[in-house]
Amino acid sequence: MRTSKRAATQILGGIAAAMMTWTIAACGAETQDAAPQAATTDYPAYLVSSPLATSNAGSTLGASTNAQVLSGRVYPGVYTPGPAGQMIPNTDLATAQVLPGENRQVVYTISEEAKFSDGVEITCTDFLLTYKAGQMSGLFGSHLPLMKQVQNLECTPGAKTFTVVFEKNMGGRWRNLFGPGEVLPAHSIARKAGMSQQQLTNALVNNDRPALVDLARVWHEGYNLDSFDSELQVSAGPYRIEKVGEQGEVVLARNESYYGDAAGIEHLTVWPSTADAQKINESAHIRVADVSNGNKQWVEEQEQNHPYDVYSQPGALTDTLALGDDGVFASQEARGQFAACVDQAAVAQASSAASGVEVPPTATYMVGATDPLRNQLADIADPHLGVDVTIAEALRGSTVRIGYMGPDQRKADMVEAIRRSCEPAGITVVDVSAEGGDMDSLVGTAAPGTEKMDAVLRAVDPVAEYGEMELENTEIPALRNAERQLWEEIPAIPLAAQPRTFAVDPAVDNVNVYTGLTGIGWNLDRWQINEE
């Protein structure tokens, strides 16, 4: 093309009409050669019940938006949570061995074949970055609670083995370390931050905070999907992110460089809760949907033409108010006074009415509302159910701003239930979800002057959320001690089980309902479409 243009320039003094004819012909040829761009609606659709904001599940934004539903098969964890609550070893990535001793130690061996989609090997440096991000949560803007239990991560940069050493009496839930969406490519983050591998290594090993500032910014912001960067977001799993659409939808493509079994569906579009499901279904075929936010009308409308299998149940996650540790909640006493006006039963009723799924209220931190172990903690947790206006009145005249990732009518109804139950105590509760629901804006976490919320309503995994607890194992005495300590400190207020409803096209095989962080897409790469 360039040669032809140069030739045309040399004959500019010639016949203008011939020049025009050549131009039209050349452009026509170029158009014929260009492959048509596939639309995001051309692929099988998977609708989730949360926004798709980032693929970094370890960031505050990722934790606020449940990024695991997207990144679980892009950045798989060392263990994959299964539908029966089991932790399935992901030997494609790494194996782990626990060593006896006063301080629990876990030795990880990364698969020799494990590599990112750009061909760079996965090494302990990638895990070291995750550990440092969790340890330096203020610098990185991270939410990796279990990293608080780790005393040290011993890694020779670039090696395929490393050892995690836990603090004394900690590490009982070690299988939840390095979970879905948490281990990101250190090499591409360093490159984006303008650091060499040696500079990266030195900064991580020496805890050099000034040298890590740019790296931390890239780690925190670079995986945001509204500015998708394919060179940064190289994949470690069976899927890679190919592109992000205008409505926030994310196209997943089979990672042809993946070292494990290939994904069953070549392309899949993941649609966020903010998208109009009815319109999506008019132009794309929704194969699997998480309609836990109550967006089920389109499913019912399809009953005659294309019925779905629908599964509803109380989920494994707990809808929880995460409280700031400054402002109105600067003291444990104030947090306890506010907890005394929160009626979990009324909140659960509001959630149930909006979702169509009956969910139980709970005041238990350490296990889910439907976990049988909850009964062993009931005498500690259940006294915190209900309302005690006498205690709550000590906070009279205060205003509590509650945010969440919206719009979400179910959560709006839950906040309204809290507002009504706190009103008699003279506490004003305000729904500030229009200003956001990212924990980055939470008092005590946000930069001074950017605080917008005193509390955030979000679903948490009780097993992975409370890393500061001295929980050496999951035996009842340890659980009880942790539960008691949490109700003394009150970093959050458990409310109710999260309701979950899934709609599944019967033509999709290997879909297994799971209500944890990764949701029904926990085994996304195993799905197969069978139209017979």
N, C-alpha and C positions, 0 to 999 in steps of 0.2 A: 504494500500500500504506500509506504513512504517513497519507494523508488518511483512509482507511478506519479506521485505528486511532484517529485523533483522533475521528472520528465515533462509533466504538464507545465510546470513553471518555465522551463526552457523554451516552450513554444507559445508563451503568452502573447507574443506578437502575431500569432496565427489566427485561425478562425475561432471566434468566441463560441459559436454554436457547437463546434466539435468538443470544446472544453466542457460545455454544459452537458452534452450527451455522455461524455466519459464519466462525469461526476455522478450523474443519475445512475448509470450502469454499475459503477463501483459501489455506491451506497446500497443498491438493490442486492448485489452479491453479498455484501457484508451482512445485510439483514437475513439473507437465506442461510448463511453459515452459523449465525448466532442461535444457540440452543434455547428453546423457550424456558423461561424461569417458572419453576413449579410454585404454585400458591400454597400457603400454609394449610388451606382447606382441602388440598389434594390428598392429604395423608390421614390415616386413621387418627381419631381425636380421643384424647384422654383429658377429662375435665377434673380439676382439683378444686378443693374448697378453701383455698388460701391464695393470696396474691403471689405472683412470681416476681420477686424483686431482686434476688441474688442467688447464686449457686454456692455461696460460702455459708454453710450452715453454722459455722463457728463464730460468725460475726454477730453483733447485736441485732443487725437487720435480719440476718438469717434466722436467729432464734425467735425474733418477733414475728416472722412470716412463715415459720415451719419450712425452711428451705430444703429440708431432707426429702420432701415429696418429689422434688425435681432432681436433686443432686445425688440421691441414693445410688443410682446406677451410672453416674458420671464420675463421682469420686467415692467409690464403695469403701466401707469401713473394714477393719480387720475382722470384725464379726458382723454378720447380717442378722438382725432381729427377725424371727420367724413368726408365723401366725399363732402358734401356740405359746408364745412367750419365750421360746428357746433362742439361744444365741448360736447361730450356725457359723463355724469357722470359714472364713473366706481364704482358702488356701491358695487361690489364684494370686492373692496379694502377699500374704505372709502367714506364718505359723507362730504360735506363742507357747512358751513353757514357763511355768511358775516354779521358782526356786524357794526352798524352805529357808527360814532365817528369822531373826528378830524383826527386821524390816522386809516386808514382802517385796520380792523382785520378780519381774517378768522379762524373759529374754525373747525378743522378736527376731525372726529370721525372714527376711524379705525374699520372695521368689526370684530366682535368677532371671526368669523371663519377664518379670514385671517391669513395664515401661509405660511412659506417657505416649499419647497419640502422635507426638512429634518425634518419637524415637528415643528420647532421653530416658535413661534408666531411672526407676524409682529407687531411692536410697534412703538411708536413715536421716539424711539432711532434711528431707521433706517432713519427716516426723518430728525432727528437732525444731523446725519452724513452728509446727502446730503447738508443741509444748511451750515454746517461748511466747507464742501469741497468747496462750492461756495464762501463763505466769504474769505477763505484762499486760493485763487486760485494759488498764487505763491508756496505755500507749497504742495498743492495737485495736481497741474498741471491740474486744472479743467477749463471748459468753461461752466458756468452756469450763463449767463448774468442777468437773472431776479432776482437772489439772491442778487444783488446789491441794490434792492429796499426794501429788508427786513431789518427792524430794529432789530427784535428779533424773535426767535422761542421759545415759552414757553412750555417746555416738562418736565414732571416728568418721568425720565427714566423708561422704561418698561410699561408705561401707554398706553391706547388705544385712548387717546385724546390729542390734542395739539393745540396751537394757534399761528398763524403767525401774527405779528404786522409789518405793513409797515411803511416806512418813510412817512412823510407828502407829500401829493399830488402824491403818488405813489400807485401802486397795481392795476391799471385799467385792467391789463392783468393777473390777479392772477390765472386764470384757467390754464395758461400755466406753472405754477410752478409744480414741481414734475412730469415732463413729462415722456414719454416712455424711459426706459433705464436709468433713473436717480436715482431711489431709490433702493439701493443695500443692501444686508444682512449685517448689522453692526456686528452681532455676528460672522459670519464666517470670516469676514475681521479682526476682533479683534483677533480671534483664530490664524489666519495665521500670524499675527504680534506679537504673543506671549503675548497678553494682556488679562487680565481677564475682565469680564463685568464691575466690579467696576472700574478698571483702565481706561477702555474705557469711562465710564460715567464721571469720574473725569476729564480726559483730555479734553473731549468735552465741559463740562460745564465751565471749568476754562480757556479755550483757551490755554491750555498748549502746546505750539508749540514743544518744545523739546520732550515731551512725545508722540506727534502725528507723529513724523517723520516716524517711521516704518509703522504705520497705513496708512499714506498718500501714502507711496510707494506701499503698497499692493493695496490700492484703485485705484491708477493710473495704475499700471502695472499688477496686479493680474488677471485682466479680459481680458488680451491680449490672443487672440485665438491660437497664435503659441506656447503657453505653457499652454494649457487648464487644469484646475484643477477642477474636478467635486465636490470636497468637499468645495471649495471656492464658485463656481458658482451655489449655490443652487437657485432654481427658485421661483418666486412669482406669476407666471402666468400659463396659460393653457398649455404652452409648457416648456420643460426644454432642455438644451443642453446635448445631449447624448455623442457625440464625434465630433472630428474635423478630417477631412480627409487630405490626402497628398497634395491635390490641394487647400487647404484652405476652402473646403466645410464644412458646419456645419449640422450635423444631429440633427433635433429637434424631440423629443419624447414626446408623450402625458404625461403631469404631472399627474400621478394617484392620487397625494395628493392634487390636486387643489380643492379649496373650492367652485368654481363656476361651470358653465357648462363645460362638458368635450369637448376637442378639437375634431373636426369632423374627422380628418385624424390622424391615430395613429403615423405614422412616416413621416417626410418630410425632404428632403435634400435641404438646401439653398446653392446655388452655387454663388461664387463671380464673379465680372466682369472680373477678371484676368483669369478665366477658359475658355477653348476653347468650346464655345457653340455647335459647330458642332460635336465635339467628344463626348460631354456629351450626345447629342441627339441620338448618335449611340448606346449608351449602357444604357441610362436612358431615361425616357419619361419626357421631359420638359412640365410641365402642365401650368405654368404661368411664364412669363418672362418680366422683365423690360429691354428693349433694347434702353433706352434713349441715350446711348453712341454711337448709330449708328450701333450696332452689330446685323443687321437684316437679313443678307444674308441667314442664316439657316432657318429663318421663311419663306422666299420666296421660298426656295427650298422644303419646306414641303407642299406647296400649293396643289399639286396634291394628295399626299398620306394622309396627315393629316393636313388639313387647320386649321389655328388659327383665332380667332377674334382679330383684331388689332385696338387699340385705340391710337390716337395721338393728342396731344394738348399742348399749352404752360402751364407750371406748376405753382403751387402756390409759389414755392421757387424762389429766385432771385440769379442768378449767380453773385457773388460779389468778388471783390478784397479786402481782409482783409489786411490792411497795418500795418506794424510794427510801433512802436512809438519811435524808436531809429535809429541810423545810418543815412541813407539818409533821412528818414522820421521823424527825431527827432522833427521837428517843424511843426506847423500847416501850415505855409507858404509853406514849401517844399511839404507837402501832397497836398495842393491846386494847386501848380505848376504842379505836376505830373498829377493830375486829369484833368488839362487843356489840356493835350495832349492825353488823352484817348478818342477815338471815339466810343461811345457806339453803334452807328448804324453799324459801320464796324464790331465790335465784335459780335453783334447780327446776322449779315449776315453770318459771319464765322460759328457761332454755328448752324444756320439754315441749311446751306449747308451740314455740317457734319452729322447732325442728321436727316435731311429730314423733320423737323418740323419748320414751320415759327414762329419765336418768336420775340416779340417786344423789342426794346431797352428800358431802363429805367434809370432814375437818382433818383428814389424815394427810400428812406430808409424805411419808416414806414409801407408801404403797398406794396403788390405785384404788378407786372406790369399790371396784368389784373383785379385788384381790382377796382371797380367803384369809390372808395374813392380817387383813384390816381388823378382824375380830380380836386379834391379840393386842391391838393398840387402842381399842375403843375406849377403854377407861381413861386414857390420856387425852385422846382427841375429841371424843364426843361432848365433853363438857363445854367445848368451844362452839358447838352448834347453837343456833338460835340467837336471841337478842337479850342483852342485859342493859337496859337504858340507864340504870344507876351508874354503871361503870362508864358507859359511853358519854354521859353528860359532861364528864371532865373535859371533853374536847369541844364543848358547845361554842358556837361562833366560828368554828374552823370551816374552811372550804377544802374539799378533796377533789382534785381533777383526775378523772379516769380516762385513759386513752386505750385504743385498740386499733388494729389494722382493719379499716372499713372501706366502703360501707358494709355493714353486717347487721341485719335486723335482729338476729338472735342475740348478739352481744349487746346491742342497744337495749333490748328488753331486759337483759340481765343487769345492766347498769341502772336502768330505771327501777328495778326491784331493790337494788342497794340504796338508791336515792330515797325510796319510800320508807325503807326500814330504818334509815339513819335520821330521817327528818324529825321524828319525835325527840331525839337527843340533841336537836339544835345543830346538827352537822349538815352542811350543804354539800351535796355530791353533784358534780358537773361532768357531763359527757363531753370530752374535748377531742373525740376521735376525728373530727373534721380537721384538727391540727396535726394529726398523725398518731401512730401507735408504736413507733420504733422505740426500743428501750434507750436509744441514744438521746432521747428527749426527756428521760426520767430524771427527776431531781436526785442528785447524788451521783449520777452517772454522766449526765450532760455537762458540757462546758458551761462555766458561769455565764448567765445571761441567755442561755438557750433552753432552759428548763421549761417544758410545757405541761408536764404531767407529774402527779404525785404517785400514781399507780398505773400499771399496765395490765389489762385483762388478756391473758394468753393461755394456751394449753401447754402443759409441761409434762415431761416424762418423770414420774417420781423416782425412778431408778437412777437417773442421770443428772438430776437438777440440783441436789443439795450436797455439793462436793466438800463443804467445810466440815461435815460431820465425821466424828471419829467412829467410823463404821468398818471394823476389821472384817466382818463377814455378815451374812444375812440371818444369823441366829436371832431368836426372839429377844434375848436380853440386849443385844446390840441395837436392834431396831427400836426397842422401847426407849433406850437411852437417847438415841438420835431424835426420836419423836418428841420426847420431853424437852430436849435442848432447843429444838426448833420452836416449840410453843413458848419457850422462855424468851427467845430472840425475836420471833415473828418477822422474818424477812418477807413473808408472803402470807396470803390467806387462801387456803384451799376452799373451793366452792362446791364443785359437782363433777361427776364424770362427764367427759366430752361426748355428746351424742354423735354417732356415726351412721350414715346411710350411703350405701353404694348401689349404683345401677350398672349392670353388666350385660352386654350383648351376649346372648347364648352362643354366638358364633366364635367368641374368643375363648380359646382353651388356656388352661394353666393359670387362671386368675384365682388367687386365694385371698380371702378377706383377711386383712390385718389392720388394726386400729392404732398402731403405734406411730412414731414420728414419720416413718417413710410411707405410711398408709398402704392402700391396696396395691400400689406400684412397687412394693418391696422387692418383687421378682419380675419387674417390668421386662427384662430381657428374655424371660422365658415365655412370654405371651405369644400365642400363635393364632392367626385368623383362619378359621375353617368355615367356608361358605357352603359346604355340601349339606 
